[in-house]
């Protein structure tokens, strides 16, 4: 059998059902073989293939997707997607073509074969496996490499397969019975009991659920949340683990998080962080002031994240966050009714949409729009809140998720252009559900060629583009720190963005421009509920303000100094601040 055929058979046995790819001569055998066994989806650009596969896997259960690219520029184009999946600890298998083994430079020359580049060395820093298959691997060896991407802390796997290896005639068998996955670290019974005791003794405990807590585990313990009696917050990657209407839900704390959530987190006397690495976006750059008067317990599958030195961690537990959450759900964790009432009072007193933001007449406040969009979305929608910029932060500050919704983003790399490609992957994973994408115009422009992928496949994808004529977050930074000296952030400073109302019809995608009130019209409702792709261009004020936020200042030495999470700008009214900061030291 041709080796590429055997690889395709093994992939099916490993659970792969779909493939995103861009064609190329150095993967011609793989394309032919995989097209006979998997659903193969052509995209325009390789980075879209990688992002789509990542979001397909992150949003789906029971089906898996991989990406396939050719040699040289095919690999270099997908590196951003590899990096994003690596930082977010997500499964992403990339099969890369390569020139024939006889044409490999192998470090002696810069290049020997046409389009040859050392893809393995380029991919190695952002993968858990990066391997050149210059000889055919048998079933067990191939499977072992692929499965490395789902063992312990997940991550991308890149396998580079030369053209002659793909075409070689081999006599390998099937995978056979699946070997059990490598064992994960487990938190011991004594440590679990200690954690439960700490929660019982605490006066103001808070659970923080990260992306390392699976949707399945969160759903399993949902009915036990009331009995557990502990206020719950989520990271951005864990945003859909608890619905916003749950009485114990306290929001999404973050550097660009909800102010009320930040205040509650900072006033807890015990933070139990499950499945989150507690990076600086979660703790704030001033991580020394994270949970200033409380203890921090961190549960993570990666021991390195527990010992990195920031933030301060009082109890580090190396193990599976799902197992710890399930354990806690069955324990008597004590009564914390007074803390529940106080935390709910903070949520009620501090609005998600703060009146400090300014929007000129004729434009849609992004905060008001997101609030209305959340109300319009159904419980079975898949929501993709892009990955960077003003549109992203507004979504994460205001969008109220419903139980059953899936939210997927990639905030570790925070690269522009993730939204559309990710939404395409989610749409292929969930053909029976509507996918709602919210993206800024700057980010959307970086992968707008994939409108064609959504159109030609008739994906049930609703694309909302915030049109503020440029890069909102960069414009705000230049306004705040450099006196409004705008450089390369909008049309007036040389940023060549399209006329959105004219762009989508090129692919036959219906488009509607939204000004305040347009979302209440029958025309909007019909298009939003329709089958197939549709675009909505939301008119956003180019001078729109984005508050609250953590402010920083430039010191005399040129360094940046940031406020702690509970001191978001602008300051609250003094009377309100005193009411919602009872447990914060002066």
Secondary structure, DSSP 8 states (H G I E B T S, - for coil): -BHHHHHHHHHHHTTEEEEEE---GGGHHHHHHHHTTSEEEE-SSHHHHHHHHHHHHHH-SS-EEEEEE-STHHHHHHHHHHHHHHHTT--EEEEEEE--GGG--TTSSS--STT---HHHHHHTT-SEEEE-SS---HHHHHHHHHGGGSSS--EEEEEEEHHHHH-B-------S-----------HHHHHHHHHHHHH-SSEEEEE-TTS-HHHHHHHGGGHHHHT-EEEE-STTTTSS-TTSTTB----STTS-HHHHHHHHH-SEEEEES----HHHH-S-GGGTTTTSEEEEEES-HHHHSS--S--SEEEES-HHHHHHHHHTS-----HHHHHHHHHHHHHS-SS-TT----TTS--HHHHHHHHHHHS-TT-EEE--SSHHHHHHHHHH----TT-EE---TTT--TTHHHHHHHHHHHHTTTS-EEEEEEHHHHHTTGGGHHHHHHTT--EEEEEEESSB-HHHHHHHHHHSTT---SSBGGGT-----HHHHGGGGT-EEEEE-TTGGGSHHHHHHHTSSS-EEEEEE--TT----SEE-EEE-TTS-EEE--TT-EES---HHHHHHT-TTS--
